[in-house]
Amino acid sequence: MSLLAVKDLHANVGEEDGQEILKGLNLQIQAGEVHAIMGPNGSGKSTLANVLSGRPGYTVTRGTLSLANEDLSHLEPHERAQAGLFLAFQYPVEIPGVSNMEFLKASTDSLAKAHNAEQPDAAGFIRQVRTLAESLDLDPQFLKRGVNEGFSGGEKKRNEILQLLLLNPKMAILDETDSGLDIDALKVVAEGVNRYRSADNGVLLITHYQRLLDYIVPDVVHVLADGQIIQSGDKNLALELEAKGYTWLT
Amino acid sequence: MSQPSVDDLVAARREYSAGFVTDVEADTLPPGLNEDVIRFISARKDEPEWLTEWRLQAYRQWQEMSEPDWPHLHYPKVNFQDISYYSAPKSQTDGPRSLEEVDPELLRTYEKLGIPLHEQAALAGVVPDPEQPSSNVAVDVVFDSVSIATTFKQKLADAGVIFCPISEAVKSHPDLVKKYLGSVVPQKDNFYAGLNSAVFSDGSFVYIPKGVRCPMELSTYFRINERNTGQFERTLIIADAGSHVSYLEGCTAPMRDENQLHAAVVELVALEDAEIKYSTVQNWYPGDENGRGGIYNFVTKRGLCAGARAKISWTQVETGSAITWKYPSVVLRGDDSVGEFYSVALTNNRQQADTGTKMIHMGKNTRSTIVAKGISAGRSDSSYRGLVRVSPTAANARNFTQCDSLLIGDLCGAHTFPYIENKNNTAIIEHEASTSKVSDDQLFACQQRGIDTEKAVSMIVNGFCKEVFRELPMEFAVEAGKLLEVSLEGAVG
């Protein structure tokens, strides 16, 4: 049984009659695996992340997607999150006035509630978050600031990784989390993802550059072009792409 | 003395309500307004002649006035001859008999707000059934309010605080009422204040003696008792030199009310070194989602810092009413006096609000702060209207204004009308304004972390209102947050 199973996925941007971006995409990720999806601009990488997480503005016209055997296609975005799907954003959004700590607590509480689990007590929760923040080189003061409000690009991405480690989802999708990071920040992010990896969860890395894969070693590398996966291989495929570009495949 | 038993109370209640019904029938006037109506109101209240004359004078001036046409509000004109200007406090015999008969939607809202069961019954206007006292929730309410009121009254009396209906104060403290009534909001101040002066029903009177710090927030009491003050409420609060009082008006629970037009007047007087903090949570019926029904709330609220170093602070959370026209203001006459206005005005569906403040600087070194947060959702329209006036006498006056609007959806409107009149070049006046929108990206970011849209909107809106909420008394700050959440239901998605 796959952890994430995507079969013959077709999706349009906008409504039913919108432009088709994903054109019969198949993807199976087993628990414990890290997959990387690479591909040229406009191949549908970010659309895939958005469609999997249920972002408004897309219509699935055909195919199925499921997480741990749960059909996701009819779930609201927050229900997909509650089912264990996590998306680290390419451009994390600012939410002024809502403190980071408040946001993390609301998120943790919502997930706990969805699983009929007990909500963590406030004091223990704050300690846990502070420890995590320090391990990611984030000043604990940032927890009091508005979500991503005035954060640098690197801080925003590290904040996404903080959320990943705190919420510990079944399946993490990282949408170009490496873009705009200097090498030190990239290492911190990669260390975070490696800490998250376990035999029970899965990771889908969407990336433009091979660089990230030096630090997070994937089990499988896919090439996405024109809405379909046209090639899959091991980590060496990424190196080959780096050297030759995409044109030899398409 | 032994406590009266529940049976005694029920028996007393039975007698009272029986006598009451007959009274009501004789006590309601047909619609219409003329001098005879005003004389009748004054006579029913057993008022002294000076007050009858005062009302009549107000009425004559009111007839010469016209409704303000400058607000950014659209609604059918009110026919003032269609209103009945006197009905004795409603006995509510036609109200629901028990909570089972109350509109379930209303109860659902109460539950979300976390209102205790016995207060729910009181708020929904449940009529106690004297035949079945044991099963009746409302009996508890009577019991509660009697005992709570008694405890409160004793504590206040010990401190020398006068706190009673204004109709009672007219008789028990005529000198104070005569001296201060209309001293801050004159009869002819504006159309609605004029009407109120002519026909005011009842309201609160508070006097805090020199140097006294009021021993309690004048709030909890109202949760249960501030009903039936009528549609033309009149409140007068006087804080004598060096005294301090915090007063909370209203309630987070939606109030059942048959009157469409409300025109209240609130006057505050703070003498030397006195401080008045006045907080309002207004949640009257806003009308349905298509804008049918709903209260018109045309209120005049003003405070006078009469002495040096006096301070008056208004905090308001406005979520109810179909139309809100309201500008709680401070006249800073005493040197070094301070005026504050903290406001959250939320409109949803077809609600309209034109609200803000006036800070009138007259004394030297007077300071004022305005923080206004407007939230518009649905097809609603929200306007901030604020005046900062610095008189030639107000050397070194300072004002800081911050005015923020938050839009939810694409069909609502937010407007800002700031007026600054400065006649003293030593004044420093600052104005900051912003408009933002709850974006789809923000909502999706919250949803992607498991937080549903409704919770996400309420979290974002609460964050936006933080600066105002922290001015509210503690227990109300929490309720206000919940109130926004309930008021925004259906605003997204």
Chai-1 contact restraints between the chains, C-beta under 6 A:
chainA,res_idxA,chainB,res_idxB,connection_type,confidence,min_distance_angstrom,max_distance_angstrom,comment,restraint_id
A,S53,B,Q448,contact,1.0,0.0,6.0,A-B,restraint_1
A,R55,B,F444,contact,1.0,0.0,6.0,A-B,restraint_2
A,P77,B,Q447,contact,1.0,0.0,6.0,A-B,restraint_3
A,P77,B,Q448,contact,1.0,0.0,6.0,A-B,restraint_4
A,H78,B,Q447,contact,1.0,0.0,6.0,A-B,restraint_5
A,H78,B,G450,contact,1.0,0.0,6.0,A-B,restraint_6
A,H78,B,D452,contact,1.0,0.0,6.0,A-B,restraint_7
A,A81,B,Q448,contact,1.0,0.0,6.0,A-B,restraint_8
A,A81,B,R449,contact,1.0,0.0,6.0,A-B,restraint_9
A,A81,B,G450,contact,1.0,0.0,6.0,A-B,restraint_10
A,Q82,B,G450,contact,1.0,0.0,6.0,A-B,restraint_11
A,L87,B,Q448,contact,1.0,0.0,6.0,A-B,restraint_12
A,V93,B,D441,contact,1.0,0.0,6.0,A-B,restraint_13
A,V93,B,Q442,contact,1.0,0.0,6.0,A-B,restraint_14
A,V93,B,A445,contact,1.0,0.0,6.0,A-B,restraint_15
A,I95,B,Q442,contact,1.0,0.0,6.0,A-B,restraint_16
A,G97,B,G463,contact,1.0,0.0,6.0,A-B,restraint_17
A,G97,B,F464,contact,1.0,0.0,6.0,A-B,restraint_18
A,V98,B,M459,contact,1.0,0.0,6.0,A-B,restraint_19
A,V98,B,G463,contact,1.0,0.0,6.0,A-B,restraint_20
A,A106,B,I451,contact,1.0,0.0,6.0,A-B,restraint_21
A,A106,B,M459,contact,1.0,0.0,6.0,A-B,restraint_22
A,S107,B,R449,contact,1.0,0.0,6.0,A-B,restraint_23
A,S107,B,G450,contact,1.0,0.0,6.0,A-B,restraint_24
A,S107,B,I451,contact,1.0,0.0,6.0,A-B,restraint_25
A,S110,B,G450,contact,1.0,0.0,6.0,A-B,restraint_26
A,S110,B,I451,contact,1.0,0.0,6.0,A-B,restraint_27
A,L111,B,G450,contact,1.0,0.0,6.0,A-B,restraint_28
